[in-house]
Amino acid sequence: MQINNKKKQDRDTAFVEHVEQVFDEKRRNRSQAAFNRNKPALAKYGMLAGVIVLIFLFTLSKESRVSAVSVSGNRYLSSSYISSLADVSCDDLYYTKIPFLLEYRLKKEPLLESVDVSWSDHGIISIKVTEKRPVGYRYDDEAVLLLADGSVIALSGEYLDVIADVPYITGFTDSEQTRLLCKALKELSAQVVASIAEIHQFALEYDDEAMKILMRTGGYYIGSYNNLDKLAYYDEIYASQKDHSQCIYGFDSGSSAASQVCPWNKVSTSVEYWKDEDGNVRKTQYGDSAVKHYYVDKDGNTAVDAAGNPIPIPIDETATEIIDPDFQAHYEAGYYATGVLVMP
């Protein structure tokens, strides 16, 4: 009886082991099938993990960082300000500084006309800018910067270096006056504009929009929108002046300017105007009354003819002055003895 029980137990044990083997085989087959199905995905995840590890290791290396920021084309805005505005600096992760995003930030700066950002060799971020040209600053309700295109922008703290190269302006607050002034200053070189300290609207009897310009040399130029280009000759005339208390006046025609007594130092006299045959005051092409101006000699005194009469600068049919570019030579040679140029 014990023998039979033992045989039965052995058979039961063998059956259980066989069943377990069958189930183990099925589990292995299912696992293998699942692995085979997921093998491509597992390979992708493995590669992705590898790439992430490589990227992480690369970010720890020196080659992954911005080695330098190159800013070019700027004159008025500092390179450090432009870099900070773009939010880029050395040791930033190089490939996280995407050029079009940096350009987007920089284009918010109103003094920048165009921007080009690019990745350069050796980890360098290259920023090339074109600035709008400032020509002066003034105080309206707030401090503002005047640009060559006639636009006006708020004068922020970042522009404090800019105002060292442009004049302080008072007056000309009307939009048309601002446009005309900016247009006239635009025609001057940046070097000439930088030589101007202040520009004041200065009404004369014949032009209420004339300007009194204080140069950084300490001398004064009296002019208008139409003859501001004569400032290009200012240094030459100022150097030859014997009396620096006199002002330099610009004329609306020719390429001449002359040294004369400043308006505030002149003895009060009535202004003379050119008149037509009917006695009507002639008008310039700009609608101003045509004032009679007189030539001055090399010492800055009014030039006179043989009879002692002042020699006027003649005008043409449009009331534009016709200035003799060689007046001094002709005057000293006696060709103005009659009050008009008579060549031998």
Buried (B, 14 or more C-beta within 10 A) or exposed (E): EEEEEEEEEEEEEEEEEEEEEEEEEEEEEEEEEEEEEEEEEEEEEEEEEEEEEEEEEEBEEEEBEBBEBEBEBBEBBEBEBBBBBBEBBEEBEBEEBEBEBBBEBBEEBBBBBEBBBEBEEEBBBBBBBEBBBBBBBBEEEEEBBBBBEBBBBEBEEBBEEBBEBBBBBBBBEEEEBBBBBBBBBBEBEBEBBBBBEBBBBBEBEBBEBBBBBBBEEEBBBBBBBBBBBBBBBBBEBBEEBEEEEBBBBBBBBBEBBBBBBBBEEEEEEEEBBBEEEEEEEBBBEEEBBBBBBBBBBEEBEEBBBEEEEBBBBBBEEEBBBEBBEEBBEBBEEEBBEEBEBEEE
